[in-house]
Structures are given as C-alpha cells and as structure tokens.
Amino acid sequence: MQQYFASLPPEELSEQLEKIMDDWNQQVTANGQKQLWQRLYYTYFGRHWKSVAGNQDSDIARVGSQGELSGLTVNDFRNIIKHMLVLTTNQKISYEPQANNTDESSLTQTRLAKIILDYYVREKRVDRHLHDCAEMSLALTKSFIKCTWNKQLGRPYTVSQSPDGSEQILYEGDMKIEMKDPFQVFCDQNAESWDDINYTLDLTWVNRWDYIARFPEFKEKILALDTKDQFDGIGFWNTMQGAQCDLIALKEFYHKRTPSMPNGRFLAFLGPGIIVEDGSIPYRRLPIFRMVPGKWWGSTEGYSESRDLLGLSQAQNTLWSSAFTNQSTFAVQNVLVPEGCNLTPMQLAQGLRALKYNPASGKPEALQLTDTPAEVFKFAEMISSKMETIFGLNSISRGVAEDLSGKA
C-alpha cells in the first residue's frame, strides 16, 4: 500500500478496518489466544464440562470415554479470583483535585472540579465500572474501559432540520463509560506494548432501528447487516437462536495525533461504506484504557495468574469427580450371602429383625466398595492450597479457619 491506511477516504478506510478485524480474529484463533479466553470465561462461570454434549451448567455431567464418570464441578477457580478482587477493590475511588496556584479563582475551580468529579463517579457509577473491569481482567487476563463524550445523551435542547426536511432532536451530550471485553477491542498486534499503539478499533452492539431513524438514507444497507446472533467467532455468549435480534455492530476507529496523522482520526461506521461519523479525533489521547493484572512483555496482551489456575482447576474437578462417582455408584450396598446360609434377599431387605442362618456356611457380609483412597482427598486439598498460593492468598483470607489446635 502506497498510502497510510488511516488516511484513506472513509469508505475505503471502513473496508480496510473490516479486514483488520477479520485478520485479528484469524490470528487469535491460530495462536490459541481465543480458545484461552473462552476457557477462562466458561471456567469462571462454572461451565467446566461445557465440551460435554447436552450438558447444562448446573448438571452433573457424564464424562469419560464411555461416560463412566460423574463430572462434578468444584469452582475454587472463581472463588479465589473473587477474593483477590475484594482485596484489590475494597477501597473506593476518591478524587482530590489540586490547584497549582493559591489565588481565589484557582481554589474555586478546584472545589468545582471536585463537585463535578464526585457527581460523575456517583451518577455514572465509575467505581462499579472499574470494579467490573478489574474482575474481568483478573479472570480473562485483560479488559478495557472506554470513556467518551456521547452527543446522543443528556437533555434535548433544540431541533435540527435535515436536508430532506425531517427534524432531528439535538441533545446536550454527556459522558459515557463502557467496559469492553478482549473480543471488543482491536489494535496493532505487532506493537510491543500497549503504550506503543497508535490506534484502536472497538465494537459496540447497538439497536439498528435507532440508526435507521438517524440515517434513513442507509436503511436498506443497515437492514442487510448481520445481527449479533449471526456474528461469527467474536464474543463469549451466543445470542438465543431464533429470537428476534436487532443488535448490530457499531465500529469506532480512533487514531492518535502523530506526524503522519497530525489531527488524528475518528471514524464511526456500521459496515463497509455505511459511515456514521468521520473527522479528527476529539480527544487528546485514545479514549480506550486497558486494564491488566500484569504485562506480557513484547506484546499488547496482559497476563493473569488465572491462566496458571486452569490446569489445576481441571485436575481438582477430576479428583472430586472420581470420588463422587465411586460414592454415588456404590453407596447402596450389596450383601454377600454364602451358599447354604438359608437367608433370602427378602429377609435381608426387611430391616430390623432377628435372622437365623447356618453358621457352617458363614454369615452375610456387606460388600464395601465405597472406600476412596485418602490420597485422593489429600491431593485435592493440596491443589486447592496451591491455587491459593499462586494468587497470593491463604485459607484465612478466603474465610476458612485454620486448625490451630495444639499450636502455641
């Protein structure tokens, strides 16, 4: 390409950005990152046996090559992450603006700034968004907060006349804060750190009829776009098939100010050639902020100890499932009756009573098959303890009292 893609005309740029999204999806699928995010997501929400056909979230799944095991879910994975989240976010956000000067005007502006910040933290639930973002980053290795000024929010203040004669209500505008998951934000995958990226492309699900009302000239094209239930490969949760779905993808491209793009670039579009807005970037910096528990050096990805817990969680579920299968299969005891004992099954099944039998043949005995090796339970506890260690927790911080008997 002889021209920087970010400087292309809006129709051509929208086509190029669609290709960037497709290339990104292929790349994260090929390198296993997509499958990792999905495994982390399903494990966090208790769907440890999701791969089992016909299994529902709350079911005890039939697993194993012959379906011989009862798949029991013990979700220490989520519990440990939840406790780390509490330790991380237990202090609420509080902004304290500071004035550079001591004159009365600067101090007045500082007090006003605090009032405005407190209002937005309360009304826009900033602390809740940051809490949810921290939870997602701990579980999925990264998440994003998007903070923009939305001209469609706020109170209506006037009516504008469109060229076709229709009227549109104009609003005051207001701040909008959104949380984005790893499937909703795209950037240059060749960048060696998040600080090095020059642009972001993010995806938001919007109601297509709202945009048909705003852009009636695109009605046929908008109706032809794929809705959320038809999207392939992007996201965690599948929309209910067959249900009415009017959600389509709004893509917003932001390019920071650089020597090649002195004014930056902002492009909002619904599909190739369906341009909603085009112009300079309206912010001093990219409005999307990444949250990660740790950096993955040499990339834009994050790292979380949740990755290290996946295998341990699978091993823990396997051990508990083995013990549960044994107990549930053999909990109803069988009775060994020697030949010539002179007792019938009906007599043994009738509960408390005196029974006569032939001592020479031997007495009936219960066939004890429910014994599970103690090492199974000990190893399961060791795995749980190791998962706590990896996240820097202990049993007391998770509400499990340590046995201190006999200790000074």
Residue pairs with C-beta under 8 A, 6 or more apart in sequence:
4 260
4 261
5 13
5 16
6 13
6 198
6 199
6 255
6 260
6 261
6 265
7 260
7 261
7 265
8 16
10 267
10 269
10 275
10 278
11 272
11 273
11 275
13 253
13 267
14 251
14 267
14 269
14 271
14 272
14 273
14 274
14 275
15 272
15 273
17 201
17 251
17 253
17 267
17 269
18 271
18 272
20 186
20 201
21 186
21 201
21 203
21 234
21 251
24 186
24 189
25 34
25 233
25 234
27 189
28 34
29 35
29 233
33 301
34 233
36 141
36 307
37 140
37 141
37 182
37 183
37 236
38 236
39 310
40 139
40 140
40 141
40 306
40 307
40 310
41 139
41 140
41 236
42 48
42 50
43 75
43 77
43 78
43 310
43 313
44 77
44 78
44 81
44 139
44 140
44 306
45 57
45 78
46 57
46 73
46 75
46 78
47 57
48 71
48 73
48 75
48 313
48 314
48 317
49 55
49 59
49 61
49 63
49 71
49 73
49 317
52 61
52 62
52 63
52 71
55 61
55 71
60 70
60 71
60 72
60 324
61 70
61 71
62 69
62 70
62 71
63 69
63 70
63 71
63 321
68 325
69 321
69 322
69 325
70 321
70 324
70 325
70 328
71 317
71 321
72 317
72 320
72 321
72 324
73 317
74 316
74 317
74 320
75 313
76 313
76 316
76 384
76 387
77 306
77 309
77 310
77 313
77 387
78 139
79 398
80 309
80 387
80 388
80 391
80 393
80 398
81 135
81 138
81 139
81 306
81 391
82 135
83 393
83 397
83 398
84 138
84 391
84 392
84 393
85 131
85 134
85 135
85 138
87 393
87 397
88 134
88 138
89 130
89 131
89 134
92 127
93 121
93 126
93 127
93 130
95 114
95 117
95 118
95 121
96 114
97 110
97 113
97 114
97 117
98 110
99 106
99 107
99 109
99 110
100 106
120 126
120 175
121 127
124 175
124 177
125 177
126 177
129 145
129 177
129 178
129 179
130 145
132 179
133 143
133 144
133 145
133 179
133 291
134 143
134 291
136 143
136 179
136 181
136 291
137 143
137 291
137 292
137 293
137 302
137 304
138 293
138 304
138 306
139 304
139 306
140 181
140 182
140 304
140 306
141 182
141 292
141 293
141 301
141 302
141 303
141 304
141 306
141 307
142 182
142 290
142 291
142 292
142 301
142 302
142 304
143 179
143 180
143 181
143 182
143 290
143 291
144 179
144 180
144 181
144 184
144 185
144 202
144 288
144 289
144 290
144 291
145 177
145 178
145 179
145 180
145 288
145 289
145 291
146 176
146 177
146 178
146 179
146 180
146 202
146 287
146 288
146 289
147 175
147 176
147 177
147 287
147 289
148 175
148 176
148 283
148 287
149 173
149 174
149 175
149 176
149 282
150 173
150 174
150 175
150 176
151 170
151 171
151 173
152 171
152 173
153 171
153 172
153 173
153 174
153 175
153 176
154 171
154 172
154 173
154 174
155 171
155 172
156 169
156 170
156 171
156 172
157 170
157 171
157 172
158 169
158 170
159 167
159 168
159 169
159 170
160 167
160 168
160 169
160 170
161 167
162 168
164 216
166 216
168 214
178 204
180 202
180 288
181 235
181 236
183 203
183 234
183 235
183 236
184 202
184 203
184 204
184 234
184 235
185 200
185 201
185 202
185 203
185 288
185 290
186 200
186 201
186 202
186 203
187 194
187 197
187 199
187 200
187 201
187 300
188 197
188 198
188 199
188 300
189 299
189 300
191 197
191 299
191 300
192 298
192 299
193 295
193 298
193 299
193 300
194 290
194 300
197 286
197 300
198 255
198 256
198 258
198 261
199 253
199 254
199 255
199 256
199 265
199 286
200 253
200 254
200 286
200 288
201 251
201 252
201 253
201 254
202 251
202 252
202 288
203 234
203 249
203 250
203 251
204 249
204 250
204 252
205 228
205 247
205 248
205 249
205 250
206 247
206 248
206 249
206 250
207 246
207 247
207 248
208 222
208 223
208 225
208 227
208 246
208 247
208 248
209 246
211 218
211 222
211 248
211 250
211 270
211 276
212 218
212 219
212 222
212 223
215 222
215 274
215 276
218 270
218 274
221 270
221 271
221 273
221 274
222 248
222 270
222 271
222 274
225 248
225 249
225 270
225 271
225 274
226 248
226 249
227 239
227 245
227 246
227 247
227 248
228 235
228 239
228 245
228 247
228 248
228 249
229 238
229 239
229 240
229 241
229 243
229 245
230 245
231 249
239 245
239 247
248 270
249 270
250 268
250 269
250 270
250 276
251 268
251 269
251 270
252 266
252 267
252 268
253 265
253 266
253 267
253 268
253 269
254 264
254 265
254 266
254 281
254 283
254 286
254 287
254 288
255 261
255 264
255 265
255 266
255 281
256 264
256 281
256 285
256 286
257 263
257 264
257 281
258 264
263 280
263 281
264 280
264 281
265 279
265 280
265 281
266 277
266 278
266 279
266 280
266 281
266 282
267 275
267 277
267 278
268 275
268 276
268 277
268 278
269 275
269 276
270 276
290 300
290 302
291 302
292 301
292 302
292 303
292 304
293 302
293 303
293 304
293 305
294 302
294 303
294 304
295 302
295 303
296 302
296 303
305 390
305 391
308 390
309 387
309 390
309 391
312 383
312 386
312 387
312 390
313 387
315 383
316 380
316 383
316 384
316 387
319 376
319 377
319 379
319 380
319 383
320 380
322 372
322 376
323 372
323 376
323 377
323 380
326 369
326 370
326 372
327 370
327 372
329 369
330 369
330 370
331 370
333 366
333 367
333 368
333 369
333 370
334 366
334 367
334 369
335 348
335 364
335 365
335 366
335 367
336 364
336 365
336 366
336 367
337 343
337 345
337 348
337 364
338 361
338 362
338 363
338 364
339 361
340 358
340 360
340 361
341 357
341 358
341 361
341 362
341 363
341 364
342 356
342 357
342 358
342 361
343 355
343 357
343 364
347 353
347 355
348 355
348 364
357 363
357 364
385 395
388 394
388 395
388 398
395 401
395 402
396 402
